[in-house]
Amino acid sequence: MSVYAIRTDHLTRTFNHLQAVDDLNLEVPAGVVFGFLGPNGAGKTTTLRLLLGLLQPTAGTAIVLGHDVRTRADAIRARCGALLEHTGLYERLSAEDNLDLFGRINRLPAGERRARIRQLLTDLELWERRREPVATWSRGMKQKLAIARALLHRPALLLVDEPTAGLDALSAAALRGDLARLAHQEGITIFLTTHNLSEAEKLCQQVAVIRAGRLLAVGSPQELRRRRGGQVHLVVHGLTPGVLDGLRTTFGHEAVQSGPEDGHILLHLAPPSPQSVTSVVTYLVHQGVAVEEVYHEQVSLEEVFLSLVQENEHDADA
């Protein structure tokens, strides 16, 4: 099996004059939870539909589970589970009957089908309510059942579009936990779209940021945060306006800010390194300033995302 579940090469999809997906080059390793991040209208859902072979690319290629989306879309869909905008559930049926129906559609043998239904409903804490009509369930429970439906035939890849959209905080947290556990338990790749940065940071081993169809960055959340640098706080004694001005002249006016009191210095370093922090501390000590405390504060994935989007907007306007 390929080390990549998904590979795209200059993948492009145009609707009239709109570039919904614009020259996308992406590699998604097998076995990870991969977050595809972007604001509404960024091209996330269009990308999912291209990967499933539900849309044809205008240009470029995509290989999913070793199959070309242009020529082997049926083979891709047979090995994938998908949860797009709608759950795909029949609300008049019970949870058990919903899964039995989808198991029959996927031609699972009766014994295997029953065992698989029990396993998934138990894992998702829905077994005790399996005979209730789905229409009586909460949105969070329906979303869990939709995940079970998508996993029923043991796919190698699960594609999920905004899985926690519209859920309350508790239901969203529960669903994130279920997805993380099932990814490990089932040994599958999960490719999910979201604009919830907190969700991506907690759930995903790798993420990509997209805006207006174009890929802005890709890597682990930790890598993206490191690339953007962070803040270093220094608590000092004996700082004078002259020393602070000298510090700014030496290390950059944008990099050095004084805190609300003279005893605090805030450094914006991209990326912060032991050498750069040591240089600042050494400078201060040579100027007779006592450095009492130094601590680092890494930027959040949300801050990384916002800065990437803002930079892209400036580049587009330039």
N, C-alpha and C positions, 0 to 999 in steps of 0.2 A: 504494500500500500504506500502511496505517496506520503511524504512528510507534510504535505500541504493538503488541506481539505478544499481550499478555494485558492485559485490563482487567476487574476485578471491582468490583461495586457492591453493598455490603451482602450479600455472598455468605454464606449460612448453611446448615449441614447439621446436623440433629438426629437422633440415634439414641435413641429412647425419650426419656429425660430428659437425655441427654448432648449438650451443644453441642460437636460435634467441630470445626466451623468456625463462628466466631461473628462475624458482621457484618464480613466481610473486605473492605476497600477497597484495591485494589492495582493499580498500573500498571507493567508490565514493558516497557521500551523494546525495540524490534526490534534485533537484532544484538548483544546483550550476553550475557554469562554471568551469570545471576541466581541468587543463592543464597538458598534458603528455609530459614532456620535455626530450630531449636527442639529441645528435649529430646524423648526418646521419649514418644509419646502426645500431642504438641502439636497434632496435626491436619495434619501435613505430607502424609502419604500420602492422607488423605481429600481434601485440596485437589487433589492430582494427579488423583485419580479424578474429581473434579468437573470439572476443566479438560478432561479427555478425554471427558466425557459418559458415563462409566461409572456415575456416580451422578447422580441428579437433585437440584438444590438444594431445600432446604426453603423458603428465601426468598432474595431477591436474584437477581442475574444475573452471568454471566461471558461475556465476548466474547473468543474465542480466534481469532487470525488473521482477524478480521472476522466470525466466525460466532458465533451465540448457542448456548451449550451445550445449551439446552433443545430447540431446534428443528433444529440443524444438526450434531449430534454425529458423524454419518457423514462429513460434509465435513471436520470438524476432524481426525478420526482419519486420514483419507486424506492430510492435509498435515503430520501430526506423526509423529515417531519417539518411541518410548517404551521405557524400560527400568525396570520396576517391581521387585517383590520377586524375581522369578525371571528367569533369562536367556532363557527361551523357546527354548533350543537343543535339538536332537535329538542326544544324546550318542553314539549308535551311528553317526551320519553323520560324514563328514569336515567340516572347516571350509568347504571349497569347496562341498560338496554342501548344507550347511546354507544358505549364502547363495544358492545357485542355487534352492533350494526357495522361499525367501522372495522372491526376485526373480520367480519365476513367479507366486506368490500376488499380488504387486503388479503383475503383467502387464507387466513390463519386457521389451522385445524382446530376442531372444537375443544379438545383438551388443552392445547396450548393457549387458545383464546381465553378460556376460563381462568387458567392459572395467571396469565398475564394481566387480565383485568383485576383480579384480586390483588396481585402484587402492586400494581400502580395505585389503585385506590387506597390500599393500606399505607403505602409510602407517603401518599399525599393527605392522609388522615381523612379520607372520604368514605371508607368502607362501611362504616356504620350507617351511612345515609344513602347507600347505593340504590335503594329502591324508591327514593323520593323523586317526584318530577323535577326536572332541572329548573323549570319556571319558578319554583319556590325558593331557589337558592340565591345567595348574595352574589354580587359581581365577582368578588374574590374567589368564591368557591367555583363559579362557572369558569373562571380563568384557569384555576387548577385543573379542572376536568378537561378543558381544552388542551392543556399541556399533556395530560394523560393520553388524550386522543392522538396527539401528534407523535407520541412516543410508542404507541401501541405496537407497531410493527418493527420495533427495534431499529430505528434509522441510524445511520452513521453520522448524520448531520441534522441538527435542529435549527431552523431559521425562525426567529421570533421578532415581530414588529411591535415595539413599545409595550412590553409585557405587563407593566404595572400602571399604564395610563388609566386614569379614572379611579384607581383604588385608593382607599384611605391608607394612612401611614402604616398601621398594623398589618393590613392585608398585603401591602406592597412588600414589607419586610419579610413576611411569611413566604411569599412567592419567591423572593430573591433567595431565601434559604433553601427552598425546595429545588430551585434551578441549580444552585451550586451543588447540593447533595446529589441530585440526579445526574449531573454532568460527570461527577466522580464515579458514582455507582454504575452508570450505564457505559462509561468510557467513550462518550461521544464528544463531538465538537458542537458548540453552541455559538451561533452568530446572531447577535441581537442588536436591533436598532433602538436608540433611546436619545432623548435630550435631557435625561435626568443624570447629571454628572455624579451625584452622590451614589446613585445606583451603580453606575459603571465602575466607580472607584472601589466599591465593596465587592463587586461580583466578577469583574473581568481581569484576566491575566494580561490581555493585550487590548489596545483600543486604537481606533483610527478616527480622526476628526475630519469632517467633510462640510463644505459650505458651497452653495450654488453649484453643486455637482462636482466640485474639485476637491481632491485630497489635500489637506493642509499639513497633517502630521500623522505618524503612526509609531507605536511602541508600547511598552508597558506603562501603566500610570506612573510608576516610579521614575522611569526614564524621561517621560515628558515633563514631570515636575523638576527633575534635575536640570534638564536643558534650559528651563525658564529661570533657574536660579532660586533665590529665596531671600530672606531677610535675616540679618544678624543684629541682635540687640546687645549693646554694651552699657553696663552700669559703671559710671566713672566718678571720680572725685577730683576736683581741681581743674575742671574744664573752663577755659576762658574763651571769649569771642575770637581772640587772635588765633588760638590753637584750632578752634573749629574752622575758621577761614582757611588756615593752612592745610587742614585735613581735606577740605573740599577742593582746594587748588591741586593737591597731590593726587587725590583719588577720584575726583569728579564731583561736580556740584549735584548731579542727579543721584549719585550713589550714596551721598552722605546727608542725613537729616538729623537735626537735633530733636530730642524728644520734648515733651511738654515742659520739662524742667532741664536745666543745664546739665544735670547729672545723668542724662540718658542720650545715647547716640543710636540711631537706626541706620544700618547699612543695607543698601539694595545692591546685591552682587549677583551677576549672571555669568556663569554659575558661581556660587560661593565655594571657596576652596580653603583648606587649612593655610596655604601660603598667603592668600590675599588677606585673610583675617589676621594672621600673624603679623603681616606688614603693617596693618592698621594699629594693632596693639603695640608693636615696637615703636611706631611713630609717636603714639600718645605717651608712652613711658619716657621716651627721649625728651618729650616736651614737659616732663614733670607731672603728668596726669596719672593718677592711680586708677588702674582698671580693676574693679572689684568683681565683676561678673560678665560672662559672655555666654549667650545662648542663641541657638539657631531656630528659625521658624521657616519650614519649607512651604512653598506655595501649594495651594490646593489644585486639584484637577480642574475645578470650576474656574479658578483664576487663569490657568493655562489655556483653557478653552476660550474664555472671553478675550484674552490677549491675542490668540491666534485669529479669531474671527475679526477683531478690530483691525489687526494688521492687514488682513486680507481685504477688508473694506477700503482701507487707505490705499493699498496697492491698486485696487480696481478703479479708484477715483483718480489716481495719479495719471 
